[in-house]
């Protein structure tokens, strides 16, 4: 097995980095949100319409402001988790639309299933943190289901949890609910109580839902994972090096925006 693994050399890393910087500077990233464009402009970033062109110096400056390590607080402080450097946490899976029951029957997931997962995570010795959308409840209104899931996260599990990044309003709703649980917005501004997943819209875009969520979460000091889920040969290059360069560019662009919203955002 190990004969099939090929480690990247320093030259490989440099080529990926340089390619990502070239994409950011010359091709640009589309941010489908007016406030994001205004934030970039105020920070001296070149824009053309909704396309943002970042220099290596601007990216480096932003990345250096991001903390290398931070703690996520749970309803039970004894279960707080630390993320960064040599620390990592185990979190459940994300976004399954179906459940397979004990008899092997596949069906659409419902809110009761989501609640069950929250209870399982609460009692697990091996999962450090509650997730978000472990399943997608098909029996709840899509406009408000994010609030039902956040409520279950807080009521049925006392571990730190992932947050609601479904839209700008969804992020605001999650922040408001967290502020109730933890005693006010001032209590969570410098104390992350959630980690939210922000996905790019490959290739080289961020949707308005994701950008709005990222801005609100960073503004309120809540942690974000900026992820690029490229499908090689479909939403990105077919080569491994090309995918790595594109992912790097998209992730760094998201981190840069977060730091321009609030320096030190986790």
N, C-alpha and C positions, 0 to 999 in steps of 0.2 A: 504493500500500500504506500509506504513512504517513498518508494522510488517514483511514484507518480506525482509527488508534491514538488513544486518548483517555487523556491523562495525568490522574492523580488530582490534585486541588487540595489545598491544606492543609486546607480545609474537609472534603473527602472523607476524608482521613486521620484527622481528628478524629472524624468520625462513625463510622468503622470502629473506632477505638480506644475511643470511649465505649460503643459497642454491645458490644464484647468485654468491657469492664469490667462492664457491666450483666449480661451473661451469667454471668460469674464470681461476681459478688456475689449475684445474686438467683435465678438458675436453678441454678448450681453444676455441678460436674464429678464424675462417678462414677469412683472409683478402686477397682477390684475386687481389693484387696489389703489385708489387715489391718495389715501393717506400715506401709504408706503412710498409712493413716488415723491410726495412732499417731504417726507423724512429724509430720503436720499438726497434730494436737492439741497435741503438745509445743511447737509453734511458735506456739500461740495462734490457730490457724485454726478457724473455726466448721465443725462437721461434723454431719450428720444421717444416721446409718447409714453408708453408703459414699459419700454425697454430700458434697463439699467446697465451701465457699463462701469465695472469696478476695477480699480487698479490693484496691483499686488500690495502696495503700501497701505491702501485703505482696508483691504482684507486683513492684512497682518495686524494693523492697529486695532481692529475690532476683535480679532481672535485673542489677542493678548489681554483684553479686558475681561474676557469670559473666565469665570472661576475654574480652577482645575479640580476642585472638590467641593461638594456641598451636601447638606443634610436635608432629607425630606421628612417632615414631621407627620406623625400619625395621631389619631385620636387617643391612642395609648402611647405616651412618650417612650415607654420601654421598648416599643417596636419601631422606633425611628430607624431610618436607613441612611447610610452614607454612600454617595455615588462619586466616582472619580478616582484617578490615580490607580491604586491597587485594589480599590473597593468596587464591588459589583453586587447586584441584587438579582434574584430570580423572580420573574413576573409571569403571570399566565399569558396564554395566547390571545389573539386579537381578531375580532371581526368575523367569527364563524356564523353563517346564516342558518346552519342546520345542526340538529342534535341526532345522534344515533343512540337509542335507548338500550337497556340491558338485553332486550330481545333481538337486537340487531336491526330494528326498524328506524329508517331515516325519516325525520319530519322537520318542519320549520320550528325554529326556536321561539319560545315565548318568554314573557317577563318572569314567570316562575322559575324558568331555567337560569336566567341571569341571577336571580336571588339565591338559588342553590349554589351557584359558583361562588358568590360572595361569602356564603357560609362555609363552603369548603376551604376557601383561601384563609378565612379567619381562623380555622382550626388546624391548618396545615403547618407541620414543622419545617417544611422544605421551601415553601413559597414565601418570600420576604415581604411582598407588597401586593396590594390589590390592583387589578388591571382596569381596563376600560373596554366595554363592548366585547367581553369574552364570548358572548353570542349576541346576535342582533334580534331583539324581541319583535316578532312579526305581528303581535296582537296589540301594539301600542301606537298612538298617533305619532308619525315621524317628526312632526313639528315640535313635540314636547318630550319625546322619549328620553332625550339626554338628561332631563331633570329627574326622571324616574330612576335612571341608572345611577346618577350621582347620589340620590337619596339612599338607594340600596347600598352603595359603596360606603356611605357614612354610617348608616344604621346597622348594617349586618356584618361589618368588618371593622376592627379598630386599628388595622395597619394603615400605613400611608397608601395613597391610591393614585392611579392615573386620572387625568382630568378630561374635560369635555372640549375637544377642539373641532366640533362639527361645523362651526361658523363663528363669526364675530359675536353674535348674540349668544350662541351656545357657550362660548368661552366666558362671556360676562355672567351668564346664569350660573355657571360652575363656580366662578369667583364669588358671586353673591352668596351662594349656598355655603361655600367654605368659610366665608367670613362669619356666617351665623354660627357654624359649628365651633370655630376657633376664637370667637369673641370680638370680631370686628375686622375691617379691612386693614387697619393699622397693625393688627397682630400678625397678618400674613405677608405684608409687603416685603419684609426682609427675612421671612421664614417660609420657604417653600413647603406647601402641603400637598402638592400634586406635581405629576410629571405628565405632560401631554405630547402626543405624537403629531408632528407637523410633517406632512408629506409634500414633496414637490410634485409638480405636474410635468413629468418628463415628456419630451426633452425641453429643458431650459425655460420652464415656466413655474409659477406658483399661482394657484387658483385664488379667487377672492376670499373663499371660505377659510383657506389655510393661512393666508396673509393676515386677514382680520383677526383670526385666533392667535396667531403668533404675536401680533402687536399688543393685543389686550393682555395676554398671559405674561409677556415680558414686562409690560408696563406695571403689572401688579406683582412682579417678583416671583412668578411661578415658573418652574423648570419646563423646558421643552427639549424633546428629541427631534432634530431635523433629519428626516430620512429621505433617501432617494431610492425608490423601488423600481429601477429600470428593468425592462424586459429586453435582454440583448437580442438585437435583430428586429425588434418591433418598436419600442419607444426609445431605443438608443442603439449605439453601434453594436455590431456582432462580435467584435473583438474584446477580450478581457481588458486590455489596456485602455481602449476607447471608453468602455463602460466605467472603469475606475476614474478616468479623467472627468467624464461628464458628471458622475455622482459627486466627485470632489467639488466641482464647480457649483453645483446646485446646493449642496450642504453648506459650503462656505458662504454663499450668498445669503442663505437663511440666517446663519449665525451672525453675519455682518449686520443685517437688519435688526435682529434682536438687540445687539449691543448699541446700535444707534438709537433705539427706542429707550433703552435703560442700560447704562454702563454697569457691568457686573451681573446682568441677568443670567441666572443659571441655565 
